[in-house]
Amino acid sequence: MANDLNIAVIGAGPGGYAAAFLGADLGMKVTLIDPELNPGGVCLYRGCIPSKALLHVAKLIDESRQAKNWGIEYADPRIDLGRLRSWKEDVVKKLTGGLGQLSKQRKVTYVQGRAAFAGSNNLRVTRAKGSEESLSFDRIVIATGSRPAIIPSLKLDTPRILDSTSALDLSAIPSTVLVVGGGYIGLELGTVYAALGSKVSVVEMLPGLLPGADRDLVLPLHKRLEKHFVSIQLNTTVRSLKEEAGGIRVTFDGPEVKEREKVFEKVLVSVGRKPNSEIAGLEKTQVRVNPRGFIQVNKQLRTDDPSIYAIGDVVGEPMLAHKASHEGRTAIEAIAGHKVAFEPNAIPAVVFTDPEIAWCGLTETQAQKENREIKVAKFPWAASGRAMTLDRTEGMTKLILDPGSERVLGVGMVGAGAGDLIAEGVLAMEMAATATDLELTIHPHPTLSETVMQAAEVFFGTSTDVYRPKK
């Protein structure tokens, strides 16, 4: 049946191109539509990839400064901003160009343009050069992603106000930057600018940074950021922004505010993302959008319209590239008639700050809100030989376990490289592993991956690396 299907995918981000490529591999005739020259979406062009390239540079600069603790001293870095931009853009071009080649090899029809619905099976496509055409398909997959959210009261038409997209352009290194929002995007970009020489301040309306993460995971990051940022203001809101000759005058409001007004050269507004569900002509279909702007789908990613599927950021949290990719594959398999559903046991989340924070599955915070009984086992990286050789002992690995079965319900980490390590926790959850499974799995020494095994040993009271007195 799949060989006879003619499908369209609107949006060529990690979810969209994954769906299109799998559809082609299954024998479908696929048309992939996106405004960019090649597939990649926000993730490759203006998100995950360029930001991680810059974060790598930031980490390198920070390590060069930390090296004096080990008896090695470097001169202060001389930053060639033009070459740094070129390197970042080259990474993007290589990846997106490679996807363009893969698209051709799979015989996917790639259309650079925008799509509007003319019906459940019909699209009106406006190409980048201005021509229009009407196309019909058996199935359509919406993968239009998301965009930076905007607070109307903080909107100013000036290049001094940055969002997550314009901040990655690195047009200049401002002397002072205010980051509005203590979420992962703001902290990652704030880390980059601080490493490059900007004096960075952060303001967050809630009592803590990274509201979605457990507090014990956030604490080591908070302490480190306090050394790199000028200030971190919690329980504080921005009342107003006003441009003047010297920059943006910001008025703060909150019980702990010491300085009500301050001028910054640039202000980065990073308060989350909004789904791109305002698709022209969508009202001509049976697709339903909920009050938060997300398209409603079932576990096969099908909308209320039998001919239309939707995946990625546009269907809801978490707004993560890897979630979108798996949803894209599930949607295509469902269209092909396979018995599938998108129901993962865990979707990992990673904050690529320094130290990194990563978690999957149930968090301690969530368990407390749900009054759910759990057991928690923590292994401090201060007891890790590998962490000590890296001079990064502020980390921690913790397991969230079911008290009865000892099954792994969640894993949390903070520390250098936590984003790479968390996959082991995801695999443990998908395989229904128990604390015993983790304890008996021999890990290589000396590595940070050992801390997963060692956290399980802490749970059983058998750890040789930490001492827990008997009660």
PEFENCOR-V97233 format. One record per residue. N is the residue number from 1. PSI is psi as a letter, one per 40 degrees, with the letter a starting at -180 (999 if undefined). OMEGA is omega in degrees with one decimal (none if undefined). BURIAL is I if it has 16 or more other C-alpha atoms within 10 Angstrom, else O. Layout:
n=N psi=PSI omega=OMEGA burial=BURIAL
n=N psi=PSI omega=OMEGA burial=BURIAL
//
This chain:
n=1 psi=d omega=-176.5 burial=O
n=2 psi=d omega=-177.9 burial=I
n=3 psi=d omega=-176.4 burial=O
n=4 psi=e omega=-173.7 burial=O
n=5 psi=h omega=175.7 burial=I
n=6 psi=h omega=-174.1 burial=I
n=7 psi=i omega=174.4 burial=I
n=8 psi=i omega=173.7 burial=I
n=9 psi=h omega=-179.2 burial=I
n=10 psi=h omega=-177.7 burial=I
n=11 psi=h omega=-173.7 burial=I
n=12 psi=f omega=174.1 burial=I
n=13 psi=a omega=-178.4 burial=I
n=14 psi=d omega=176.5 burial=I
n=15 psi=d omega=-176.5 burial=I
n=16 psi=d omega=-178.1 burial=I
n=17 psi=d omega=175.1 burial=I
n=18 psi=d omega=178.2 burial=I
n=19 psi=d omega=-177.9 burial=I
n=20 psi=d omega=-177.2 burial=I
n=21 psi=d omega=178.1 burial=I
n=22 psi=d omega=177.9 burial=I
n=23 psi=d omega=178.0 burial=I
n=24 psi=d omega=179.1 burial=I
n=25 psi=d omega=179.3 burial=O
n=26 psi=e omega=174.9 burial=O
n=27 psi=e omega=179.4 burial=I
n=28 psi=i omega=171.7 burial=I
n=29 psi=h omega=-168.8 burial=I
n=30 psi=h omega=171.1 burial=I
n=31 psi=h omega=-178.6 burial=I
n=32 psi=h omega=-172.2 burial=I
n=33 psi=h omega=-179.5 burial=I
n=34 psi=i omega=-179.3 burial=I
n=35 psi=d omega=-176.0 burial=I
n=36 psi=i omega=-178.8 burial=I
n=37 psi=d omega=-179.3 burial=O
n=38 psi=i omega=174.7 burial=I
n=39 psi=i omega=178.9 burial=I
n=40 psi=d omega=177.4 burial=I
n=41 psi=a omega=-179.5 burial=I
n=42 psi=d omega=-176.0 burial=I
n=43 psi=d omega=-176.4 burial=I
n=44 psi=d omega=-175.7 burial=I
n=45 psi=d omega=-169.4 burial=I
n=46 psi=f omega=-175.8 burial=I
n=47 psi=b omega=-171.7 burial=I
n=48 psi=d omega=-171.0 burial=O
n=49 psi=d omega=179.3 burial=I
n=50 psi=d omega=-179.7 burial=I
n=51 psi=d omega=-179.8 burial=I
n=52 psi=d omega=174.4 burial=I
n=53 psi=d omega=179.7 burial=I
n=54 psi=d omega=177.4 burial=I
n=55 psi=d omega=175.7 burial=I
n=56 psi=d omega=177.5 burial=I
n=57 psi=d omega=179.6 burial=I
n=58 psi=d omega=179.5 burial=I
n=59 psi=d omega=179.0 burial=I
n=60 psi=d omega=178.6 burial=O
n=61 psi=d omega=-178.7 burial=I
n=62 psi=d omega=-179.8 burial=I
n=63 psi=d omega=179.0 burial=O
n=64 psi=d omega=178.1 burial=I
n=65 psi=d omega=-179.8 burial=I
n=66 psi=d omega=-174.8 burial=O
n=67 psi=d omega=179.4 burial=O
n=68 psi=d omega=176.3 burial=O
n=69 psi=e omega=-177.6 burial=O
n=70 psi=e omega=178.8 burial=O
n=71 psi=e omega=179.5 burial=O
n=72 psi=h omega=-179.8 burial=O
n=73 psi=h omega=176.6 burial=O
n=74 psi=i omega=172.9 burial=O
n=75 psi=i omega=177.1 burial=O
n=76 psi=h omega=-176.6 burial=O
n=77 psi=i omega=172.4 burial=O
n=78 psi=h omega=-172.1 burial=O
n=79 psi=h omega=173.5 burial=O
n=80 psi=g omega=-172.6 burial=O
n=81 psi=d omega=179.2 burial=O
n=82 psi=d omega=179.1 burial=O
n=83 psi=d omega=177.5 burial=O
n=84 psi=d omega=176.8 burial=O
n=85 psi=d omega=-178.3 burial=I
n=86 psi=d omega=178.7 burial=O
n=87 psi=d omega=178.4 burial=O
n=88 psi=d omega=-178.5 burial=I
n=89 psi=d omega=177.8 burial=I
n=90 psi=d omega=176.2 burial=O
n=91 psi=d omega=179.9 burial=I
n=92 psi=d omega=-177.9 burial=I
n=93 psi=d omega=179.9 burial=I
n=94 psi=d omega=-178.2 burial=O
n=95 psi=d omega=-179.1 burial=I
n=96 psi=d omega=175.9 burial=I
n=97 psi=d omega=176.4 burial=I
n=98 psi=d omega=177.4 burial=O
n=99 psi=d omega=176.1 burial=I
n=100 psi=d omega=178.0 burial=I
n=101 psi=d omega=177.9 burial=O
n=102 psi=d omega=177.6 burial=O
n=103 psi=d omega=179.2 burial=I
n=104 psi=d omega=-179.8 burial=O
n=105 psi=d omega=179.6 burial=O
n=106 psi=e omega=-178.9 burial=I
n=107 psi=f omega=172.3 burial=O
n=108 psi=h omega=176.2 burial=I
n=109 psi=h omega=-178.6 burial=I
n=110 psi=h omega=-179.4 burial=I
n=111 psi=h omega=174.8 burial=I
n=112 psi=h omega=-176.7 burial=I
n=113 psi=a omega=-179.1 burial=I
n=114 psi=i omega=-177.3 burial=I
n=115 psi=i omega=173.3 burial=I
n=116 psi=i omega=-180.0 burial=I
n=117 psi=h omega=171.3 burial=I
n=118 psi=e omega=-179.1 burial=I
n=119 psi=a omega=-177.2 burial=I
n=120 psi=d omega=-177.3 burial=I
n=121 psi=e omega=-173.7 burial=I
n=122 psi=h omega=178.5 burial=I
n=123 psi=i omega=170.1 burial=I
n=124 psi=h omega=-173.7 burial=I
n=125 psi=h omega=175.7 burial=I
n=126 psi=h omega=-178.1 burial=I
n=127 psi=i omega=-177.2 burial=I
n=128 psi=d omega=-178.6 burial=O
n=129 psi=e omega=173.7 burial=O
n=130 psi=e omega=-179.4 burial=O
n=131 psi=i omega=179.9 burial=O
n=132 psi=i omega=175.1 burial=O
n=133 psi=i omega=177.8 burial=O
n=134 psi=h omega=-177.0 burial=O
n=135 psi=i omega=179.3 burial=O
n=136 psi=i omega=-176.8 burial=I
n=137 psi=i omega=175.2 burial=I
n=138 psi=d omega=179.0 burial=O
n=139 psi=i omega=178.3 burial=I
n=140 psi=h omega=178.0 burial=I
n=141 psi=h omega=177.4 burial=I
n=142 psi=h omega=179.4 burial=I
n=143 psi=f omega=-170.8 burial=I
n=144 psi=e omega=171.6 burial=I
n=145 psi=a omega=-175.0 burial=I
n=146 psi=i omega=179.8 burial=I
n=147 psi=i omega=179.3 burial=I
n=148 psi=h omega=176.9 burial=O
n=149 psi=i omega=-178.3 burial=O
n=150 psi=h omega=172.2 burial=O
n=151 psi=h omega=-174.9 burial=O
n=152 psi=d omega=-176.4 burial=O
n=153 psi=e omega=-178.9 burial=O
n=154 psi=e omega=-177.5 burial=I
n=155 psi=h omega=176.2 burial=O
n=156 psi=h omega=179.8 burial=O
n=157 psi=g omega=-178.0 burial=O
n=158 psi=i omega=177.4 burial=O
n=159 psi=e omega=177.2 burial=O
n=160 psi=e omega=176.2 burial=I
n=161 psi=h omega=-178.1 burial=I
n=162 psi=i omega=166.7 burial=I
n=163 psi=a omega=-175.2 burial=I
n=164 psi=d omega=178.6 burial=I
n=165 psi=d omega=-177.3 burial=O
n=166 psi=d omega=179.2 burial=O
n=167 psi=d omega=-179.2 burial=I
n=168 psi=e omega=-179.7 burial=I
n=169 psi=d omega=-179.8 burial=O
n=170 psi=f omega=178.4 burial=O
n=171 psi=d omega=177.5 burial=O
n=172 psi=i omega=174.9 burial=O
n=173 psi=h omega=-177.6 burial=I
n=174 psi=i omega=179.3 burial=I
n=175 psi=d omega=179.5 burial=O
n=176 psi=i omega=179.3 burial=I
n=177 psi=h omega=169.9 burial=I
n=178 psi=h omega=175.2 burial=I
n=179 psi=h omega=178.2 burial=I
n=180 psi=h omega=-178.4 burial=I
n=181 psi=h omega=-178.2 burial=I
n=182 psi=f omega=175.6 burial=I
n=183 psi=a omega=-172.7 burial=I
n=184 psi=d omega=-178.7 burial=I
n=185 psi=d omega=-179.7 burial=I
n=186 psi=d omega=-178.8 burial=I
n=187 psi=d omega=177.6 burial=I
n=188 psi=d omega=-179.2 burial=I
n=189 psi=d omega=175.6 burial=I
n=190 psi=d omega=177.5 burial=I
n=191 psi=d omega=179.5 burial=I
n=192 psi=d omega=-177.4 burial=I
n=193 psi=d omega=178.4 burial=I
n=194 psi=d omega=179.4 burial=I
n=195 psi=d omega=-178.6 burial=I
n=196 psi=e omega=174.3 burial=I
n=197 psi=e omega=178.5 burial=O
n=198 psi=i omega=171.8 burial=I
n=199 psi=h omega=-169.8 burial=I
n=200 psi=h omega=172.7 burial=I
n=201 psi=i omega=179.9 burial=I
n=202 psi=h omega=174.7 burial=I
n=203 psi=h omega=-178.2 burial=I
n=204 psi=h omega=-176.3 burial=I
n=205 psi=d omega=-178.9 burial=I
n=206 psi=i omega=-175.3 burial=O
n=207 psi=e omega=-177.8 burial=O
n=208 psi=i omega=174.6 burial=I
n=209 psi=i omega=176.8 burial=I
n=210 psi=g omega=-174.5 burial=I
n=211 psi=d omega=-177.2 burial=O
n=212 psi=e omega=-175.3 burial=O
n=213 psi=i omega=176.2 burial=I
n=214 psi=i omega=-175.3 burial=I
n=215 psi=d omega=-178.4 burial=O
n=216 psi=d omega=175.1 burial=O
n=217 psi=d omega=-177.1 burial=I
n=218 psi=d omega=-173.1 burial=I
n=219 psi=d omega=179.3 burial=I
n=220 psi=d omega=177.2 burial=I
n=221 psi=d omega=180.0 burial=I
n=222 psi=d omega=-178.7 burial=I
n=223 psi=d omega=-179.3 burial=O
n=224 psi=d omega=179.9 burial=O
n=225 psi=d omega=177.7 burial=I
n=226 psi=d omega=178.9 burial=O
n=227 psi=d omega=-175.5 burial=O
n=228 psi=d omega=179.8 burial=I
n=229 psi=i omega=177.0 burial=I
n=230 psi=d omega=180.0 burial=I
n=231 psi=i omega=172.4 burial=O
n=232 psi=h omega=-177.0 burial=I
n=233 psi=h omega=178.6 burial=I
n=234 psi=i omega=-178.3 burial=I
n=235 psi=f omega=-174.3 burial=O
n=236 psi=h omega=177.3 burial=I
n=237 psi=i omega=174.1 burial=I
n=238 psi=h omega=-178.1 burial=I
n=239 psi=d omega=-177.3 burial=O
n=240 psi=i omega=173.9 burial=O
n=241 psi=h omega=179.3 burial=I
n=242 psi=h omega=-179.8 burial=O
n=243 psi=h omega=174.7 burial=I
n=244 psi=a omega=-172.9 burial=O
n=245 psi=d omega=-175.5 burial=O
n=246 psi=e omega=-179.0 burial=O
n=247 psi=a omega=-179.9 burial=I
n=248 psi=h omega=176.4 burial=I
n=249 psi=h omega=-176.3 burial=I
n=250 psi=h omega=175.9 burial=I
n=251 psi=h omega=-177.8 burial=I
n=252 psi=i omega=177.8 burial=I
n=253 psi=h omega=178.7 burial=I
n=254 psi=i omega=-175.7 burial=O
n=255 psi=d omega=-175.8 burial=O
n=256 psi=e omega=-177.3 burial=O
n=257 psi=h omega=178.2 burial=O
n=258 psi=d omega=-179.4 burial=O
n=259 psi=h omega=-172.6 burial=O
n=260 psi=d omega=-178.9 burial=O
n=261 psi=i omega=177.2 burial=O
n=262 psi=i omega=-179.1 burial=O
n=263 psi=h omega=178.0 burial=I
n=264 psi=i omega=178.6 burial=I
n=265 psi=d omega=177.6 burial=I
n=266 psi=i omega=175.1 burial=I
n=267 psi=h omega=177.8 burial=I
n=268 psi=h omega=179.0 burial=I
n=269 psi=h omega=-176.9 burial=I
n=270 psi=g omega=-173.3 burial=I
n=271 psi=f omega=177.5 burial=I
n=272 psi=a omega=-177.6 burial=I
n=273 psi=i omega=-176.1 burial=I
n=274 psi=h omega=-178.1 burial=I
n=275 psi=i omega=177.3 burial=I
n=276 psi=g omega=-177.8 burial=I
n=277 psi=e omega=178.9 burial=I
n=278 psi=g omega=-176.4 burial=O
n=279 psi=h omega=-178.3 burial=O
n=280 psi=h omega=176.4 burial=O
n=281 psi=e omega=-177.5 burial=O
n=282 psi=d omega=178.9 burial=I
n=283 psi=e omega=178.2 burial=O
n=284 psi=e omega=178.0 burial=O
n=285 psi=a omega=177.2 burial=I
n=286 psi=e omega=-179.4 burial=O
n=287 psi=h omega=179.6 burial=I
n=288 psi=i omega=178.9 burial=I
n=289 psi=h omega=-177.2 burial=I
n=290 psi=i omega=-176.3 burial=O
n=291 psi=d omega=179.5 burial=O
n=292 psi=e omega=177.7 burial=O
n=293 psi=e omega=179.5 burial=I
n=294 psi=i omega=176.5 burial=I
n=295 psi=h omega=-178.4 burial=I
n=296 psi=h omega=178.9 burial=I
n=297 psi=i omega=173.6 burial=I
n=298 psi=a omega=-175.5 burial=O
n=299 psi=e omega=174.2 burial=O
n=300 psi=e omega=179.4 burial=I
n=301 psi=f omega=176.7 burial=I
n=302 psi=h omega=178.0 burial=I
n=303 psi=a omega=175.9 burial=I
n=304 psi=e omega=174.6 burial=I
n=305 psi=h omega=-175.0 burial=O
n=306 psi=d omega=-177.2 burial=O
n=307 psi=e omega=-171.5 burial=I
n=308 psi=h omega=176.1 burial=I
n=309 psi=i omega=178.3 burial=I
n=310 psi=i omega=-174.9 burial=I
n=311 psi=i omega=170.7 burial=I
n=312 psi=a omega=-175.9 burial=I
n=313 psi=d omega=-174.0 burial=I
n=314 psi=e omega=179.8 burial=I
n=315 psi=e omega=174.3 burial=I
n=316 psi=i omega=-179.2 burial=I
n=317 psi=i omega=-5.7 burial=O
n=318 psi=i omega=-179.9 burial=O
n=319 psi=g omega=-175.1 burial=I
n=320 psi=i omega=-176.2 burial=I
n=321 psi=d omega=-176.5 burial=I
n=322 psi=d omega=174.3 burial=I
n=323 psi=d omega=179.4 burial=I
n=324 psi=d omega=-179.4 burial=I
n=325 psi=d omega=-179.7 burial=I
n=326 psi=d omega=175.6 burial=I
n=327 psi=d omega=178.5 burial=I
n=328 psi=d omega=178.8 burial=I
n=329 psi=d omega=179.0 burial=I
n=330 psi=d omega=-179.9 burial=I
n=331 psi=d omega=-179.3 burial=I
n=332 psi=d omega=178.0 burial=I
n=333 psi=d omega=176.4 burial=I
n=334 psi=d omega=178.3 burial=I
n=335 psi=d omega=-179.5 burial=I
n=336 psi=e omega=177.6 burial=I
n=337 psi=e omega=178.6 burial=O
n=338 psi=i omega=178.2 burial=O
n=339 psi=g omega=-175.5 burial=O
n=340 psi=i omega=173.4 burial=O
n=341 psi=i omega=176.6 burial=O
n=342 psi=g omega=-179.3 burial=I
n=343 psi=g omega=-179.6 burial=O
n=344 psi=i omega=174.5 burial=O
n=345 psi=d omega=-178.1 burial=I
n=346 psi=h omega=171.6 burial=I
n=347 psi=h omega=-176.6 burial=I
n=348 psi=i omega=173.8 burial=I
n=349 psi=h omega=-178.7 burial=I
n=350 psi=h omega=171.9 burial=I
n=351 psi=h omega=-171.8 burial=I
n=352 psi=f omega=173.6 burial=I
n=353 psi=a omega=175.7 burial=I
n=354 psi=h omega=6.0 burial=I
n=355 psi=i omega=176.1 burial=I
n=356 psi=i omega=174.0 burial=I
n=357 psi=h omega=180.0 burial=I
n=358 psi=i omega=177.0 burial=I
n=359 psi=i omega=175.4 burial=I
n=360 psi=i omega=178.5 burial=I
n=361 psi=a omega=-176.9 burial=I
n=362 psi=h omega=174.5 burial=I
n=363 psi=i omega=176.5 burial=I
n=364 psi=d omega=-179.9 burial=I
n=365 psi=d omega=179.6 burial=O
n=366 psi=d omega=179.7 burial=O
n=367 psi=d omega=178.9 burial=O
n=368 psi=d omega=179.0 burial=O
n=369 psi=d omega=-177.7 burial=O
n=370 psi=e omega=-176.3 burial=O
n=371 psi=f omega=-176.2 burial=O
n=372 psi=h omega=-179.0 burial=O
n=373 psi=h omega=179.9 burial=O
n=374 psi=i omega=169.0 burial=I
n=375 psi=h omega=-178.2 burial=O
n=376 psi=h omega=176.5 burial=I
n=377 psi=h omega=-177.0 burial=I
n=378 psi=h omega=172.7 burial=I
n=379 psi=h omega=-179.2 burial=I
n=380 psi=h omega=-180.0 burial=I
n=381 psi=e omega=174.1 burial=I
n=382 psi=d omega=178.1 burial=I
n=383 psi=e omega=-179.9 burial=I
n=384 psi=h omega=178.0 burial=I
n=385 psi=d omega=-179.0 burial=I
n=386 psi=d omega=178.0 burial=I
n=387 psi=d omega=-179.5 burial=I
n=388 psi=d omega=178.8 burial=O
n=389 psi=d omega=176.9 burial=O
n=390 psi=e omega=-175.1 burial=O
n=391 psi=f omega=179.9 burial=O
n=392 psi=g omega=-174.3 burial=O
n=393 psi=e omega=-177.7 burial=I
n=394 psi=e omega=-172.7 burial=I
n=395 psi=i omega=-179.7 burial=I
n=396 psi=i omega=172.1 burial=I
n=397 psi=h omega=178.8 burial=I
n=398 psi=i omega=178.4 burial=I
n=399 psi=h omega=172.2 burial=I
n=400 psi=h omega=-170.9 burial=I
n=401 psi=i omega=173.2 burial=I
n=402 psi=h omega=-175.4 burial=I
n=403 psi=d omega=-176.5 burial=O
n=404 psi=d omega=-175.7 burial=O
n=405 psi=e omega=-175.4 burial=O
n=406 psi=e omega=178.5 burial=I
n=407 psi=i omega=178.9 burial=I
n=408 psi=h omega=179.6 burial=I
n=409 psi=d omega=-179.7 burial=I
n=410 psi=i omega=178.0 burial=I
n=411 psi=h omega=177.2 burial=I
n=412 psi=i omega=-179.1 burial=I
n=413 psi=i omega=167.8 burial=I
n=414 psi=h omega=-179.1 burial=I
n=415 psi=i omega=179.7 burial=I
n=416 psi=h omega=177.8 burial=I
n=417 psi=e omega=-179.1 burial=I
n=418 psi=d omega=-179.4 burial=I
n=419 psi=d omega=176.9 burial=I
n=420 psi=d omega=-176.2 burial=O
n=421 psi=d omega=-171.3 burial=I
n=422 psi=d omega=179.6 burial=I
n=423 psi=d omega=177.9 burial=I
n=424 psi=d omega=176.9 burial=O
n=425 psi=d omega=178.4 burial=I
n=426 psi=d omega=179.1 burial=I
n=427 psi=d omega=178.5 burial=O
n=428 psi=d omega=-179.9 burial=I
n=429 psi=d omega=-179.4 burial=I
n=430 psi=d omega=179.7 burial=I
n=431 psi=e omega=179.5 burial=O
n=432 psi=f omega=-178.6 burial=O
n=433 psi=i omega=175.7 burial=I
n=434 psi=i omega=177.1 burial=I
n=435 psi=d omega=178.1 burial=I
n=436 psi=d omega=178.1 burial=I
n=437 psi=d omega=-179.5 burial=I
n=438 psi=d omega=-179.3 burial=I
n=439 psi=d omega=-175.0 burial=I
n=440 psi=e omega=178.3 burial=O
n=441 psi=h omega=-176.4 burial=O
n=442 psi=h omega=178.9 burial=O
n=443 psi=i omega=179.6 burial=I
n=444 psi=i omega=179.9 burial=O
n=445 psi=i omega=-4.5 burial=O
n=446 psi=h omega=177.3 burial=O
n=447 psi=i omega=173.8 burial=O
n=448 psi=d omega=179.0 burial=I
n=449 psi=d omega=177.0 burial=I
n=450 psi=d omega=-173.9 burial=I
n=451 psi=d omega=175.5 burial=I
n=452 psi=d omega=176.8 burial=I
n=453 psi=d omega=-176.5 burial=I
n=454 psi=d omega=175.4 burial=I
n=455 psi=d omega=176.3 burial=I
n=456 psi=d omega=177.3 burial=I
n=457 psi=d omega=176.1 burial=I
n=458 psi=d omega=-179.9 burial=I
n=459 psi=d omega=-177.8 burial=I
n=460 psi=e omega=-179.3 burial=O
n=461 psi=f omega=-176.6 burial=O
n=462 psi=e omega=-177.1 burial=O
n=463 psi=h omega=177.4 burial=I
n=464 psi=e omega=-173.7 burial=O
n=465 psi=e omega=174.2 burial=O
n=466 psi=i omega=-178.2 burial=I
n=467 psi=h omega=175.1 burial=O
n=468 psi=h omega=-178.1 burial=O
n=469 psi=i omega=179.4 burial=O
n=470 psi=i omega=-179.0 burial=O
n=471 psi=999 omega=none burial=O
//
